[in-house]
Protein backbone atom coordinates (compact mmCIF):
# COMPACT_ATOMS: atom_id res chain seq x y z
CA UNK A 1 0.00 0.00 0.00
CA UNK A 2 1.46 3.36 -1.01
CA UNK A 3 1.92 6.09 1.55
CA UNK A 4 -0.46 9.09 1.36
CA UNK A 5 0.60 12.18 -0.51
CA UNK A 6 1.94 15.08 1.51
CA UNK A 7 0.99 17.41 -1.35
CA UNK A 8 -1.03 17.32 -4.54
CA UNK A 9 1.13 19.83 -6.39
CA UNK A 10 4.74 20.95 -5.96
CA UNK A 11 5.50 24.47 -7.17
CA UNK A 12 9.19 24.11 -7.99
CA UNK A 13 11.77 26.83 -8.64
CA UNK A 14 15.53 26.98 -9.07
CA UNK A 15 16.41 30.47 -7.82
CA UNK A 16 15.58 32.28 -4.56
CA UNK A 17 13.97 35.18 -6.46
CA UNK A 18 11.63 32.71 -8.14
CA UNK A 19 10.81 30.97 -4.85
CA UNK A 20 10.05 34.26 -3.11
CA UNK A 21 7.66 35.17 -5.90
CA UNK A 22 5.76 31.89 -5.48
CA UNK A 23 5.45 32.46 -1.73
CA UNK A 24 4.13 35.99 -2.30
CA UNK A 25 1.58 34.73 -4.80
CA UNK A 26 0.39 32.04 -2.38
CA UNK A 27 0.00 34.63 0.37
CA UNK A 28 0.47 32.07 3.13
CA UNK A 29 -2.17 29.59 1.92
CA UNK A 30 -1.38 25.91 1.44
CA UNK A 31 -4.32 25.07 -0.78
CA UNK A 32 -5.23 26.30 -4.26
CA UNK A 33 -8.75 25.23 -5.12
CA UNK A 34 -9.01 21.59 -4.03
CA UNK A 35 -5.26 20.98 -4.18
CA UNK A 36 -2.71 20.95 -1.37
CA UNK A 37 0.34 22.78 -2.65
CA UNK A 38 3.90 23.19 -1.44
CA UNK A 39 6.59 25.52 -2.77
CA UNK A 40 10.11 24.17 -2.99
CA UNK A 41 13.39 25.56 -4.32
CA UNK A 42 16.10 23.44 -5.92
CA UNK A 43 19.70 23.76 -4.79
CA UNK A 44 20.62 25.67 -7.95
CA UNK A 45 20.41 25.84 -11.71
CA UNK A 46 21.05 23.03 -14.19
CA UNK A 47 19.26 19.94 -15.42
CA UNK A 48 21.42 17.37 -13.64
CA UNK A 49 20.78 18.81 -10.20
CA UNK A 50 17.15 19.49 -11.09
CA UNK A 51 16.54 15.84 -11.93
CA UNK A 52 18.03 14.62 -8.66
CA UNK A 53 16.27 17.26 -6.56
CA UNK A 54 12.92 16.67 -8.20
CA UNK A 55 13.18 12.92 -7.75
CA UNK A 56 13.87 13.38 -4.05
CA UNK A 57 10.87 15.68 -3.67
CA UNK A 58 8.60 13.27 -5.54
CA UNK A 59 9.76 10.36 -3.39
CA UNK A 60 9.06 12.37 -0.23
CA UNK A 61 5.89 14.30 -1.11
CA UNK A 62 4.33 11.96 -3.69
CA UNK A 63 2.60 14.78 -5.60
CA UNK A 64 0.16 14.32 -8.44
CA UNK A 65 1.96 17.03 -10.39
CA UNK A 66 5.09 19.17 -10.45
CA UNK A 67 4.95 22.68 -11.90
CA UNK A 68 8.33 24.20 -12.74
CA UNK A 69 8.12 27.98 -12.40
CA UNK A 70 10.49 30.90 -12.75
CA UNK A 71 12.34 32.85 -15.42
CA UNK A 72 13.60 32.04 -18.89
CA UNK A 73 15.22 33.66 -21.88
CA UNK A 74 12.67 34.53 -24.53
CA UNK A 75 13.10 33.79 -28.22
CA UNK A 76 12.88 37.11 -30.12
CA UNK A 77 11.47 35.29 -33.14
CA UNK A 78 8.24 34.61 -31.22
CA UNK A 79 5.48 36.88 -32.51
CA UNK A 80 4.51 39.59 -30.04
CA UNK A 81 6.93 38.40 -27.35
CA UNK A 82 7.87 40.97 -24.71
CA UNK A 83 9.80 40.99 -21.47
CA UNK A 84 7.55 39.82 -18.64
CA UNK A 85 5.44 37.56 -20.87
CA UNK A 86 4.70 34.02 -19.70
CA UNK A 87 5.95 30.95 -21.58
CA UNK A 88 4.12 27.64 -21.32
CA UNK A 89 5.99 24.65 -22.72
CA UNK A 90 3.97 22.33 -24.92
CA UNK A 91 7.32 20.58 -25.56
CA UNK A 92 10.53 20.57 -23.51
CA UNK A 93 13.61 19.84 -25.58
CA UNK A 94 16.96 18.95 -24.05
CA UNK A 95 19.11 20.20 -26.90
CA UNK A 96 22.56 19.20 -25.62
CA UNK A 97 22.53 15.37 -25.53
CA UNK A 98 24.36 13.82 -28.47
CA UNK A 99 27.25 11.73 -29.72
CA UNK A 100 30.62 13.00 -30.87
CA UNK A 101 32.55 10.81 -33.35
CA UNK A 102 34.97 11.30 -36.24
CA UNK A 103 32.21 12.84 -38.31
CA UNK A 104 31.53 15.41 -35.64
CA UNK A 105 28.71 16.03 -33.15
CA UNK A 106 25.38 14.32 -33.73
CA UNK A 107 22.56 15.88 -31.69
CA UNK A 108 20.18 13.46 -30.01
CA UNK A 109 17.66 15.77 -28.39
CA UNK A 110 15.71 14.54 -25.37
CA UNK A 111 12.06 15.52 -25.83
CA UNK A 112 9.31 15.57 -23.19
CA UNK A 113 5.66 16.53 -23.38
CA UNK A 114 3.76 18.02 -20.44
CA UNK A 115 0.70 16.58 -18.73
CA UNK A 116 -2.20 16.89 -21.19
CA UNK A 117 -4.78 18.12 -18.66
CA UNK A 118 -2.43 20.74 -17.22
CA UNK A 119 -1.53 21.99 -20.68
CA UNK A 120 -5.19 22.11 -21.72
CA UNK A 121 -6.00 24.21 -18.65
CA UNK A 122 -3.08 26.53 -19.40
CA UNK A 123 -4.41 27.08 -22.92
CA UNK A 124 -7.74 28.22 -21.50
CA UNK A 125 -6.44 30.65 -18.86
CA UNK A 126 -7.60 34.20 -19.59
CA UNK A 127 -5.38 37.26 -18.95
CA UNK A 128 -7.79 38.52 -16.32
CA UNK A 129 -7.20 35.44 -14.20
CA UNK A 130 -3.54 36.26 -13.48
CA UNK A 131 -2.10 39.42 -15.04
CA UNK A 132 -3.99 41.94 -12.85
CA UNK A 133 -2.66 40.33 -9.67
CA UNK A 134 1.05 40.86 -10.28
CA UNK A 135 2.24 43.10 -7.43
CA UNK A 136 5.87 43.47 -8.53
CA UNK A 137 6.78 46.71 -10.25
CA UNK A 138 7.04 46.41 -14.02
CA UNK A 139 10.47 47.74 -15.07
CA UNK A 140 10.23 50.88 -17.15
CA UNK A 141 6.72 51.54 -15.93
CA UNK A 142 5.09 50.16 -19.08
CA UNK A 143 1.33 49.73 -18.56
CA UNK A 144 1.12 46.99 -21.18
CA UNK A 145 -0.22 43.77 -19.56
CA UNK A 146 1.83 40.60 -20.04
CA UNK A 147 0.70 37.88 -22.42
CA UNK A 148 1.16 34.12 -22.50
CA UNK A 149 2.79 32.08 -25.29
CA UNK A 150 2.70 28.31 -25.81
CA UNK A 151 5.50 26.56 -27.63
CA UNK A 152 8.77 24.70 -27.37
CA UNK A 153 11.11 25.55 -24.52
CA UNK A 154 14.75 24.52 -24.97
CA UNK A 155 16.57 23.25 -21.90
CA UNK A 156 20.35 22.99 -21.50
CA UNK A 157 23.20 23.25 -19.04
CA UNK A 158 24.53 26.62 -20.15
CA UNK A 159 23.35 30.17 -19.65
CA UNK A 160 22.78 31.57 -23.15
CA UNK A 161 23.66 35.25 -23.56
CA UNK A 162 24.18 35.19 -27.32
CA UNK A 163 21.27 35.90 -29.63
CA UNK A 164 23.00 34.15 -32.52
CA UNK A 165 23.24 30.89 -30.56
CA UNK A 166 19.55 30.96 -29.64
CA UNK A 167 18.66 31.72 -33.26
CA UNK A 168 20.72 28.72 -34.38
CA UNK A 169 18.97 26.42 -31.90
CA UNK A 170 15.57 27.81 -32.84
CA UNK A 171 16.08 26.89 -36.49
CA UNK A 172 15.96 23.23 -35.50
CA UNK A 173 12.81 23.84 -33.42
CA UNK A 174 10.83 26.57 -35.24
CA UNK A 175 8.17 26.79 -32.52
CA UNK A 176 10.72 27.77 -29.86
CA UNK A 177 9.49 30.42 -27.43
CA UNK A 178 12.32 30.34 -24.90
CA UNK A 179 15.33 28.70 -23.31
CA UNK A 180 16.13 27.72 -19.72
CA UNK A 181 18.18 25.25 -17.64
CA UNK A 182 16.00 22.99 -15.45
CA UNK A 183 13.05 21.85 -17.54
CA UNK A 184 14.62 18.68 -18.90
CA UNK A 185 15.70 17.44 -15.48
CA UNK A 186 12.34 18.11 -13.84
CA UNK A 187 10.42 16.63 -16.78
CA UNK A 188 12.56 13.48 -16.73
CA UNK A 189 12.10 12.87 -13.01
CA UNK A 190 8.36 13.55 -13.24
CA UNK A 191 7.94 11.19 -16.18
CA UNK A 192 9.84 8.38 -14.45
CA UNK A 193 7.74 8.79 -11.29
CA UNK A 194 4.35 9.11 -12.92
CA UNK A 195 3.76 12.69 -11.76
CA UNK A 196 2.21 15.24 -14.09
CA UNK A 197 4.55 17.99 -15.29
CA UNK A 198 4.17 21.49 -16.67
CA UNK A 199 6.77 24.20 -17.27
CA UNK A 200 5.61 27.80 -16.79
CA UNK A 201 8.30 30.46 -16.97
CA UNK A 202 8.27 34.14 -17.79
CA UNK A 203 10.67 36.14 -19.94
CA UNK A 204 13.32 38.00 -17.93
CA UNK A 205 15.69 38.55 -20.87
CA UNK A 206 16.10 37.73 -24.55
CA UNK A 207 19.14 35.46 -24.08
CA UNK A 208 21.41 38.01 -25.75
CA UNK A 209 24.29 40.29 -24.82
CA UNK A 210 21.86 42.71 -23.10
CA UNK A 211 20.87 40.06 -20.58
CA UNK A 212 20.57 41.44 -17.01
CA UNK A 213 18.53 40.93 -13.82
CA UNK A 214 16.15 43.89 -14.08
CA UNK A 215 13.09 41.81 -15.03
CA UNK A 216 13.68 38.80 -12.79
CA UNK A 217 11.35 39.77 -9.95
CA UNK A 218 8.47 40.78 -12.21
CA UNK A 219 8.84 37.74 -14.48
CA UNK A 220 9.05 35.37 -11.51
CA UNK A 221 5.76 36.64 -10.12
CA UNK A 222 4.09 36.58 -13.54
CA UNK A 223 4.89 32.87 -13.85
CA UNK A 224 3.66 32.19 -10.31
CA UNK A 225 0.37 34.02 -10.84
CA UNK A 226 -0.23 32.17 -14.10
CA UNK A 227 0.44 28.82 -12.42
CA UNK A 228 -2.13 29.50 -9.69
CA UNK A 229 -4.68 30.40 -12.37
CA UNK A 230 -4.03 27.05 -14.04
CA UNK A 231 -4.62 25.17 -10.78
CA UNK A 232 -7.81 27.09 -10.06
CA UNK A 233 -9.22 25.56 -13.23
CA UNK A 234 -8.85 22.22 -11.43
CA UNK A 235 -7.29 20.19 -14.25
CA UNK A 236 -5.99 17.28 -12.16
CA UNK A 237 -7.98 14.10 -11.74
CA UNK A 238 -5.56 12.98 -9.04
CA UNK A 239 -6.55 15.02 -6.04
CA UNK A 240 -5.90 14.82 -2.33
CA UNK A 241 -6.09 11.33 -0.84
CA UNK A 242 -8.97 12.63 1.27
CA UNK A 243 -11.55 13.17 -1.49
CA UNK A 244 -13.73 15.13 0.95
CA UNK A 245 -11.43 18.13 0.35
CA UNK A 246 -12.28 18.27 -3.36
CA UNK A 247 -14.86 20.74 -4.64
CA UNK A 248 -18.37 19.34 -4.46
CA UNK A 249 -19.98 18.67 -7.82
CA UNK A 250 -22.80 21.02 -8.73
CA UNK A 251 -26.27 19.56 -8.35
CA UNK A 252 -29.82 20.70 -7.70
CA UNK A 253 -30.05 22.19 -4.18
CA UNK A 254 -31.68 19.94 -1.58
CA UNK A 255 -34.47 21.98 -0.08
CA UNK A 256 -36.14 21.83 3.34
CA UNK A 257 -39.13 23.58 4.92
CA UNK A 258 -39.90 24.52 8.49
CA UNK A 259 -42.02 21.76 10.04
CA UNK A 260 -44.91 21.92 9.51
CA UNK A 261 -44.29 23.32 6.04
CA UNK A 262 -46.96 26.01 6.24
CA UNK A 263 -45.13 27.79 9.08
CA UNK A 264 -43.05 29.83 6.62
CA UNK A 265 -42.96 30.35 2.87
CA UNK A 266 -39.14 30.40 3.00
CA UNK A 267 -37.16 27.25 2.24
CA UNK A 268 -33.66 26.27 3.35
CA UNK A 269 -31.25 24.41 1.10
CA UNK A 270 -27.69 23.13 0.64
CA UNK A 271 -25.83 24.24 -2.48
CA UNK A 272 -22.73 22.46 -3.81
CA UNK A 273 -19.43 23.85 -5.07
CA UNK A 274 -17.99 27.28 -5.75
CA UNK A 275 -20.03 30.43 -5.28
CA UNK A 276 -19.00 31.36 -8.83
CA UNK A 277 -21.54 28.79 -10.02
CA UNK A 278 -24.42 30.42 -8.13
CA UNK A 279 -26.63 32.44 -10.44
CA UNK A 280 -29.98 32.00 -8.68
CA UNK A 281 -29.52 33.99 -5.44
CA UNK A 282 -30.41 37.69 -5.20
CA UNK A 283 -27.95 38.33 -2.36
CA UNK A 284 -24.55 36.86 -1.53
CA UNK A 285 -23.03 36.90 1.95
CA UNK A 286 -19.31 37.63 2.09
CA UNK A 287 -17.21 36.68 5.10
CA UNK A 288 -15.02 39.58 6.30
CA UNK A 289 -12.82 40.35 9.29
CA UNK A 290 -13.81 42.79 12.03
CA UNK A 291 -11.87 45.53 10.24
CA UNK A 292 -14.19 44.99 7.27
CA UNK A 293 -11.23 44.68 4.93
CA UNK A 294 -12.00 42.45 1.98
CA UNK A 295 -9.53 39.78 0.86
CA UNK A 296 -7.19 40.69 -1.96
CA UNK A 297 -8.80 40.13 -5.34
CA UNK A 298 -6.22 37.44 -6.14
CA UNK A 299 -7.05 35.32 -3.07
CA UNK A 300 -9.16 32.19 -3.42
CA UNK A 301 -11.72 33.17 -0.77
CA UNK A 302 -15.38 34.16 -0.95
CA UNK A 303 -14.39 37.75 -0.20
CA UNK A 304 -11.66 37.72 -2.86
CA UNK A 305 -14.00 36.21 -5.46
CA UNK A 306 -16.71 38.76 -4.67
CA UNK A 307 -14.20 41.60 -4.85
CA UNK A 308 -12.71 40.60 -8.21
CA UNK A 309 -15.88 39.60 -10.05
CA UNK A 310 -17.75 42.59 -8.69
CA UNK A 311 -15.08 45.07 -9.83
CA UNK A 312 -15.12 46.90 -13.13
CA UNK A 313 -12.25 45.57 -15.28
CA UNK A 314 -10.61 46.57 -18.51
CA UNK A 315 -10.16 44.35 -21.56
CA UNK A 316 -7.06 42.75 -20.04
CA UNK A 317 -8.88 41.86 -16.82
CA UNK A 318 -7.13 44.56 -14.77
CA UNK A 319 -9.32 46.18 -12.11
CA UNK A 320 -10.09 49.80 -12.97
CA UNK A 321 -12.76 50.35 -10.31
CA UNK A 322 -12.66 48.27 -7.12
CA UNK A 323 -16.42 48.76 -6.85
CA UNK A 324 -17.50 46.59 -3.92
CA UNK A 325 -14.43 47.16 -1.73
CA UNK A 326 -14.80 50.92 -2.28
CA UNK A 327 -18.50 50.87 -1.35
CA UNK A 328 -17.79 48.79 1.75
CA UNK A 329 -15.12 51.23 2.90
CA UNK A 330 -17.61 54.07 2.46
CA UNK A 331 -20.25 52.20 4.47
CA UNK A 332 -17.95 51.39 7.38
CA UNK A 333 -16.13 54.73 7.47
CA UNK A 334 -14.16 55.23 10.67
CA UNK A 335 -16.03 52.56 12.69
CA UNK A 336 -13.23 49.99 12.47
CA UNK A 337 -13.03 47.54 14.10
CA UNK A 338 -16.70 46.67 14.03
CA UNK A 339 -18.43 44.35 16.45
CA UNK A 340 -18.15 40.62 15.70
CA UNK A 341 -21.16 39.61 13.64
CA UNK A 342 -21.82 43.13 12.32
CA UNK A 343 -23.36 43.27 8.85
CA UNK A 344 -23.14 45.84 6.07
CA UNK A 345 -24.69 45.91 2.61
CA UNK A 346 -23.18 47.10 -0.68
CA UNK A 347 -24.17 46.90 -4.29
CA UNK A 348 -23.02 43.93 -6.36
CA UNK A 349 -21.06 45.79 -9.04
CA UNK A 350 -20.37 43.70 -12.13
CA UNK A 351 -21.89 40.63 -10.44
CA UNK A 352 -25.28 42.12 -11.27
CA UNK A 353 -24.70 41.34 -14.93
CA UNK A 354 -22.62 38.18 -14.67
CA UNK A 355 -24.46 36.40 -11.82
CA UNK A 356 -27.75 38.32 -11.38
CA UNK A 357 -26.76 39.37 -7.85
CA UNK A 358 -28.55 42.41 -6.45
CA UNK A 359 -26.71 42.94 -3.17
CA UNK A 360 -23.68 41.81 -1.19
CA UNK A 361 -24.05 41.48 2.57
CA UNK A 362 -20.72 41.62 4.38
CA UNK A 363 -20.52 40.07 7.86
CA UNK A 364 -17.67 40.22 10.38
CA UNK A 365 -17.20 36.49 10.92
CA UNK A 366 -13.46 36.43 11.73
CA UNK A 367 -11.28 38.60 13.93
CA UNK A 368 -7.56 38.96 14.31
CA UNK A 369 -5.85 37.70 17.43
CA UNK A 370 -2.28 38.92 18.13
CA UNK A 371 0.19 36.13 17.49
CA UNK A 372 -2.53 33.74 16.34
CA UNK A 373 -3.81 35.15 13.05
CA UNK A 374 -7.53 35.17 12.28
CA UNK A 375 -10.09 33.21 14.26
CA UNK A 376 -13.80 32.65 13.76
CA UNK A 377 -15.92 34.90 15.99
CA UNK A 378 -17.28 33.14 19.06
CA UNK A 379 -20.94 33.35 18.10
CA UNK A 380 -21.06 32.74 14.37
CA UNK A 381 -24.84 32.39 14.56
CA UNK A 382 -25.19 36.14 15.16
CA UNK A 383 -23.57 36.69 11.74
CA UNK A 384 -26.49 34.85 10.14
CA UNK A 385 -29.04 36.63 12.31
CA UNK A 386 -27.72 40.05 11.32
CA UNK A 387 -27.30 39.13 7.65
CA UNK A 388 -30.87 37.85 7.36
CA UNK A 389 -32.27 40.85 9.24
CA UNK A 390 -30.49 43.12 6.77
CA UNK A 391 -31.72 41.03 3.84
CA UNK A 392 -35.32 41.56 5.00
CA UNK A 393 -34.87 45.30 4.41
CA UNK A 394 -33.76 44.76 0.81
CA UNK A 395 -35.64 43.91 -2.35
CA UNK A 396 -34.37 40.32 -2.40
CA UNK A 397 -36.10 36.96 -2.09
CA UNK A 398 -33.10 34.61 -1.95
CA UNK A 399 -29.71 34.62 -0.25
CA UNK A 400 -26.65 32.34 -0.21
CA UNK A 401 -24.35 31.99 2.80
CA UNK A 402 -21.00 30.16 2.81
CA UNK A 403 -19.80 28.43 5.97
CA UNK A 404 -18.62 31.58 7.74
CA UNK A 405 -15.19 31.60 9.36
CA UNK A 406 -14.32 28.03 8.39
CA UNK A 407 -11.47 28.93 6.01
CA UNK A 408 -9.00 31.47 7.33
CA UNK A 409 -10.90 31.57 10.63
CA UNK A 410 -10.29 27.84 11.27
CA UNK A 411 -13.84 27.29 12.49
CA UNK A 412 -15.15 23.76 12.94
CA UNK A 413 -17.41 22.93 9.95
CA UNK A 414 -19.84 20.80 11.98
CA UNK A 415 -20.30 23.37 14.75
CA UNK A 416 -20.48 26.20 12.23
CA UNK A 417 -23.14 24.51 10.09
CA UNK A 418 -25.22 23.74 13.16
CA UNK A 419 -25.01 27.30 14.47
CA UNK A 420 -25.79 28.88 11.09
CA UNK A 421 -28.77 26.65 10.33
CA UNK A 422 -30.15 27.12 13.85
CA UNK A 423 -29.89 30.90 13.48
CA UNK A 424 -31.75 30.77 10.16
CA UNK A 425 -34.53 28.63 11.68
CA UNK A 426 -34.82 31.03 14.63
CA UNK A 427 -35.02 33.98 12.23
CA UNK A 428 -37.90 32.47 10.28
CA UNK A 429 -39.71 31.12 13.35
CA UNK A 430 -39.67 34.51 15.04
CA UNK A 431 -41.17 36.45 12.12
CA UNK A 432 -44.83 36.65 11.23
CA UNK A 433 -43.90 37.52 7.65
CA UNK A 434 -40.76 37.32 5.55
CA UNK A 435 -39.84 38.50 2.10
CA UNK A 436 -37.34 35.68 1.73
CA UNK A 437 -38.28 32.58 -0.17
CA UNK A 438 -34.95 30.72 -0.12
CA UNK A 439 -31.93 30.64 2.18
CA UNK A 440 -29.07 28.65 0.64
CA UNK A 441 -26.04 27.36 2.55
CA UNK A 442 -22.96 26.81 0.40
CA UNK A 443 -20.83 23.68 0.81
CA UNK A 444 -17.70 24.23 -1.25
CA UNK A 445 -16.07 20.86 -0.54
CA UNK A 446 -17.72 17.48 -0.48
CA UNK A 447 -17.13 17.33 3.25
CA UNK A 448 -18.80 20.72 3.82
CA UNK A 449 -21.76 19.74 1.65
CA UNK A 450 -22.20 16.46 3.52
CA UNK A 451 -22.05 18.31 6.84
CA UNK A 452 -24.68 20.84 5.79
CA UNK A 453 -26.98 18.18 4.36
CA UNK A 454 -26.72 16.12 7.55
CA UNK A 455 -27.49 19.13 9.76
CA UNK A 456 -30.52 20.05 7.65
CA UNK A 457 -31.78 16.46 7.51
CA UNK A 458 -31.39 15.79 11.23
CA UNK A 459 -32.93 19.04 12.43
CA UNK A 460 -36.23 18.33 14.24
CA UNK A 461 -37.55 21.68 13.02
CA UNK A 462 -37.16 20.94 9.29
CA UNK A 463 -38.68 18.51 6.81
CA UNK A 464 -37.25 17.55 3.45
CA UNK A 465 -39.16 18.53 0.33
N, C-alpha and C positions, 0 to 999 in steps of 0.2 A: 504494500500500500504506500503510495507516494505521500510525502509530507505536504501539509497545506502551504499555499503560497503566502509569503509575507507581503507581497504587493502584486497588483494586477499589471501595473505599468511602471517601468523604470524610465525616468527622464535623464538621459545620460549626456554628459558634456566632457570636454577634454581640458578646458582652460578655466581658471577661477572666475574670469569675467563672465564667461558663459554660465557657470554654475550660479553665480550671484543673480544673474538675470532670471534664471528659472525660479529661484527662491522668491524673488520679488513678485514675479507673476503669480506664483501660488499664494502669496499673501498669508502664509502660515497654515493653509489647509492641507490635509493629507488625502483628500478625496476630490476627484473631478468627475462630476456626474456619478455614475454607479461604481467608478473604479478607484481602488486604493492606489495611490501613486507615491513613489519615492524619487527624490532627486539625488543623483550620485555623480561624482566627478572622477574621471580617470586620473592616473598618476601623471599623465603628460600626453603629448602629441605622438602620432605615429600609429600605423596599422598593427604592427607586431604587439606593442603594448596594449593597444585597444582590444585585440582579440583575447589576450590573456585576462585582462581586467573584466571584460564583459562576460567571459565564461565563468569567472569566479562569482560575479554578481548573480548570474542566472542560476548557478548551483546553489547559492545561498538564499535568494529571494524567490526563485521559481516564478518569474512573471509570465503573464500571457504575452506581453509585448515589450520591446525595447525601442524607444524613440531617441535617436541620436540628434542632438540639438547643438546650435552654436553658430559659428561664422565660417564663411567660405570665400574663396576668390571667385568673382563672377566672370563669365565668358562674355566679352564685349560684343561678340557676334549675335548674342541673343537679342531678339527684337524687343525694344522697349525696356531693356534692363537698366536699372539704376541702383546706385548704392543704397543699402537699406532694404532692398527687395528680398523676398523670401524665395528660396529654392527648395523644391520638393523633388526628390529623386525617384523617377519611375524606373531607373536602372542605375546601379552602382557598378562602376568599372574600375577594377584594379589594373592600371595601365602598365605597371612595371614588371610583373612576372614575365619571364621569357627564357630563352636558351641562347647561349653564345657559342658558336662554333667557328670553323674556318671561313664559313661564308658570311659571318657577321652575326648580329643580334636578331633573333626571331622572337617577336612579341607573342606572348600567349596570355592575353588578358583574362582576368578572373572576373566573371560577370555574375551579379546577384540582382534579383528582383525583390521588391518590397512585398509586404503582406497586402494581398489584394483588397481586403476590406478597409484597411487603413488608407491605402492609396485612393480608393474610391471616395472615402469621406473627405480626404484632402482636396480632391477635385471639386467637391461641392461647397467647400467653405467659402462664404462670402466675405468681402473686405470689411463689412461692418461688424463681423464677429470677432475681429482681432485687431485691426489697424487702429481703431480709435482708442484702444486701451494701452498703447505704448506710452509709458511715462518718461522714458529717457529723452533727453533733448536731441533733436535732429540736427546734426552738424550743418552749419551754414544757414540754419533757420528756414529752410525750404518748407513751404506748407504742403507740398505734394505728398499725398498718402502713398505708402509702399504698396507694391503689387506682389503677386505670387506667380512663379513660373515652374512648370513641370518639365522635366527632361532628364538627360543623363548627367550624373555627377561623377567626375573622375576622382579616383582616390589613389594617392601614392605616398611615398616616404619623404618626399622633399617639399620644402616650401618653394613655390613657384613665384618668382618676382620678375618674370620675363614674358612680356606679351607675345613674343615670337614663339616661345616654347608652347604656351597654351594654344596658340593658333595652330601649331603643328599637330598637337594632340587632338584638337577639335576636328581636324580634317578627317581623322579616322572614325570619329564619332560625331556626325554632323548635328545631332540633337543636344550637344553638350551645353549645359547652362552654368556649370561651375566646377571648381576643383577644390579638394580638401585632403585631409590626411588620416582620418580614422574610420571612414565609412566601410571600407573593405573588411577591416578587422572585426568591427561590430556586426556587420552583416554575416560574416562567416560564422562567428560564434552563435549568433541567433539561429541561423539555419541549422547548424549541427544540433542545437538543443531543442528545436521545435518551437521557439518563441517567435512571434511576429516581429517584423522589423520595419522601420520607416526612418528615412533621413530627412530632416528639416533643418536647413541652415540658411542664414541670411547673408547678403553680400556686404562684406566689410572693406573690400578692395577689388581691383580688377586684375590681380595677379600680374602686375607690371612693375616697372621701375618706380612708379609713384606710390607704391604700397606703403601704408602707414597704419597707425592704430586709432585714428580719429573716429572711425565709424564702428569700432568693436562693441562698445556698450549698447548703442542703438540697435545694431544688427542682432546682437545676442538676445535682446528683449523681443525684437520682432519675431524671431524664430520661436521663442518660448510662448508668446501670445498665440501664434498660429497653431502651435502644437496643442495648447489647451482647447482651442476652438475645434480641432479635429476630434479630440476625446469627448467633447460635449455632444458630438453627433453620435456617440455611442456605437462605434463600428465593430467592437470586439464581441464575438460570441462567447469567448472564454472570459467569464467575469469572476468576481470574488467567489471563493469556495462556499461562503455563506450566501446562497442565492437570495436570501431575504433582504440583502442590501441593494439589490438591483432595482431599477425603476419599475414600478408596477405597470402592467400593460393596461392601456385605456380600455374601458368597458362602460356599459350603461350604469349610471349610479344606482346603488341599492338604496331604496327609499323606505322611510319609516314614518309613522304617524303617532301622535300622542294617543295613548289608550285611555278611553275609547276614542276612535278616530274623529268623532265630531267635536272633540274638545277644542281643536284649533285647525284652521285651514292650512297652516304651515306644515311642511314636511321636512324631515331631516334625512340627509343622505351621505354616503361615503363615495368620494370621487378618487379615481386612480391616476397616478402619474404626475407629470410636471404641470404646474399652473399655466404654462405656455399653451397647453392643449385646451384650456377652459375658455369656451366662447359662449357660455350660456348663463353666466352669472352677471348681474347688473353691478355688483360691488365686489371688490377684492379687498381682503384684509392683509396688510403688510406688517410683518413683525419688525419692530424697531427697538433701539435701546432707549434708556430713560433720558438721554440727551436729544432724542429724536433726530439722530443723524443717520441718514439712509446708508446702506452698504454702497461701496464703490460699484459703478456700473459694470465693471468687469467681473465682479464676484458672483459665484454660482449660489446665490441665496434668493429667497423670495423678494427681499428688498432690492437687491441688485437687479433682478430681472424686471421688477416693476419700474425701477428707475431708468433702465436702458430703453425698454420697449415703450415707455411712456414719454421719453424725450423726443424732441424734434431733431432729426438727423439729416445731414446732407447726403448727396449721392454716394459718397464713399463710406457712409455709415458713421461718420464722426458726429458727435453730439454738438449741435449749435445752440440748443436751448434746453437746459436741464429742467424741464417743465415741472415735474412732480416734486423733485427735491427743492426747487426754488419756492413753490407754493407752500410746501411743508414748513420751510424756514420762516416764511411770512406768517403762517398760522401760529407757530410756536413763539416767535419773537424772542424776548429776553427771559422767557419762563423756564429756561433749562437749569438744572434737570427737572423733568416733570415727575409727577407721582407715578409709581409703578401701576400699570394698568390703564393709564390715561390714554384717551383716544382723540384723534384729530382726523378731519376729513379734507381731502384735496380733490381736484379734478383728476381725470384719468389721462390727460394728454393724448398722445398718439394711440394709446390703447383703446380709445373710443372707436377709432376706425378699424384697427386690426383685430380687436377682440370683443367689441361691443360692450366695453366696460364704461359705466357712467360715473363711478366714484371709487376712490381709494380711501380706505379707512386704515389709519396708521395707529397701532397700539404699542405701548411701551411694555414689551413682554420680557426683555432682558435688561440687566443692569450691570455696570462694571463694578468689580470688587478689586481693590488694590492688591496686587500680587497674585491674583487668581483669574484674571480675565473676566469674561462675561458669564453671568449666571442667570438662569430663568428666575423671574420674579416669584416670590413665595406663593402668591395666590393667583395662579394663571387664569382661574375661572373669572376673576374680575375683568380681565382683558376682554373676554367674550361678552360679559354683561354690558360693559361700556361700549363695545363695538356694535352690538345689536341695538342698544338704546339709541345710538347715533344713527344707525341705519333706518330706524323707525321714523326719523325726522326727514329722511331723504325720499326722493321719488324713485325708489328701487323696490323690487319684489323678490330678489334673490341675492344671496351673498355666499362667498366661498372663503373658508378659513383654513389655513394650514395648521399643522400642529405647532403651536406657538412656543418658542424658546427651546425646542428640541435640538436644533442644530448647534449654533455657536453657544447657546445657553446651556447645553448639556442636560436638558430636562429629560426625565424618564418618560418614554412614549406612552406606556400603559397609564401611569398616573395622570399625564397630561391629557390624554384622550378622555379619560373618565371625568376629569374636572371640567373640560371644555363642553362635553356633551351634557353633563349635569347642569352647567350654567345656561346652556341653550334651552333645556327643558324647563328650568325655573323661569326663564324669561317669558316663554310662551304660556306657561301655566299661570303666571301672575298678571297677564294682560287680558282684558275683556275683548279687545280687538287688536289685530296686527295687520300691517300692510305687507308683511313678508309672506311669501308662499313657498320658499325653499331656502333652507340653510344647509350648505354643503361643507363637509369636512374633507380636507385634501390629504390623502395618504400617498406621499411621493414614492416610497419604497414598498416592496411587497410586504415587509414586516409591519410598516406603519398602516397600510391598508387593512391587513388582517387584524391588527389591534383595534382600529376604528370599527370595523365590521363586527367584531366580537362584542365591543362595548355597546354598540347600538342594539345588537341582537339580544344581549343578556339584560338590558335595562328593563325593569318591571313597568316602566312608565311609557314604553314604546311598543308598537306592534308593526311587524313587517308588512309591506304592501305587495 
